[in-house]
Amino acid sequence: MAGKGRTGGFKMPDEHRTKIANSKILNNLIAFAEGQKGANMSATQVNAAIALLRKVMPDLQSVEVQADVTHNTVAAQPISPEEWARQHASEERVH
């Protein structure tokens, strides 16, 4: 099962989320990213810090949804092309 994440149902307790959010992880990661003196982290530490932060800080993403909705009415009984044209003649003039 390599490559598969946790199955549904796992939820990190709020207590753990708070501890991660209030820990030094974020400060150390920022200091390392800014190149501050004494802020040394291995690649493994950086990956672990980012993974933990993703548990408590949502990724920000912009989502735009646009939809054109068309409602079609289906007649219970088939109608002739002439009858359809008569019923929809006013719609054709609008478009």
C-alpha positions as CSV (number, residue, x, y, z in Angstrom):
1,M,0.0,0.0,0.0
2,A,2.9,2.3,-0.6
3,G,1.8,5.8,-1.8
4,K,-1.6,5.7,-0.2
5,G,-2.5,8.2,2.5
6,R,-4.7,7.6,5.5
7,T,-8.2,6.3,4.8
8,G,-11.2,8.4,5.7
9,G,-12.1,8.8,9.3
10,F,-8.8,10.1,10.7
11,K,-9.1,13.5,12.3
12,M,-6.3,15.1,14.2
13,P,-7.5,16.2,17.7
14,D,-7.9,19.9,18.2
15,E,-5.4,19.7,21.1
16,H,-2.7,18.5,18.7
17,R,-3.6,21.1,16.1
18,T,-3.3,23.8,18.8
19,K,0.1,22.5,20.0
20,I,1.4,22.5,16.4
21,A,0.1,26.0,15.7
22,N,1.6,27.4,18.9
23,S,4.9,25.6,18.7
24,K,8.2,26.9,17.4
25,I,7.8,25.0,14.1
26,L,6.4,28.0,12.2
27,N,9.0,30.4,13.6
28,N,11.9,28.0,12.8
29,L,10.6,27.5,9.3
30,I,10.3,31.3,8.7
31,A,13.7,31.9,10.2
32,F,15.2,29.2,7.9
33,A,13.4,30.6,4.9
34,E,14.7,34.1,5.6
35,G,18.2,32.8,6.0
36,Q,18.6,34.0,9.6
37,K,21.8,33.2,11.3
38,G,21.6,30.0,13.4
39,A,18.4,28.8,11.6
40,N,19.6,25.5,10.2
41,M,17.2,22.7,9.1
42,S,17.8,19.6,7.1
43,A,15.5,18.8,4.2
44,T,13.8,16.2,6.3
45,Q,13.1,18.7,9.0
46,V,11.7,21.2,6.5
47,N,9.4,18.5,5.0
48,A,8.2,17.4,8.4
49,A,7.5,21.0,9.4
50,I,5.5,21.7,6.3
51,A,3.5,18.5,6.7
52,L,2.6,19.4,10.3
53,L,1.7,23.0,9.3
54,R,-0.6,21.7,6.6
55,K,-2.6,20.0,9.3
56,V,-3.3,23.2,11.1
57,M,-3.1,25.9,8.3
58,P,-5.3,25.5,5.3
59,D,-3.8,26.0,1.9
60,L,-5.1,29.2,0.4
61,Q,-6.5,28.9,-3.1
62,S,-8.8,30.9,-5.3
63,V,-11.7,29.1,-6.8
64,E,-14.0,30.7,-9.3
65,V,-17.1,28.8,-10.4
66,Q,-19.1,29.9,-13.4
67,A,-22.0,27.9,-14.8
68,D,-24.5,28.3,-17.6
69,V,-27.6,26.4,-16.6
70,T,-30.1,25.3,-19.2
71,H,-33.4,23.7,-18.2
72,N,-34.9,21.4,-20.8
73,T,-38.5,20.3,-20.6
74,V,-39.3,16.9,-22.1
75,A,-42.8,16.4,-23.3
76,A,-44.6,13.3,-22.2
77,Q,-45.9,12.8,-25.7
78,P,-43.9,13.5,-28.8
79,I,-45.1,16.5,-30.7
80,S,-44.8,17.3,-34.4
81,P,-42.1,19.8,-35.6
82,E,-45.0,22.2,-36.5
83,E,-46.4,22.1,-33.0
84,W,-43.0,22.6,-31.4
85,A,-42.4,25.6,-33.7
86,R,-45.8,27.1,-32.7
87,Q,-45.1,26.6,-29.0
88,H,-41.6,28.1,-29.2
89,A,-42.1,30.8,-31.7
90,S,-42.1,33.6,-29.1
91,E,-38.7,32.3,-27.6
92,E,-37.1,32.4,-31.1
93,R,-37.9,36.1,-31.5
94,V,-36.3,36.9,-28.1
95,H,-32.9,35.4,-29.0
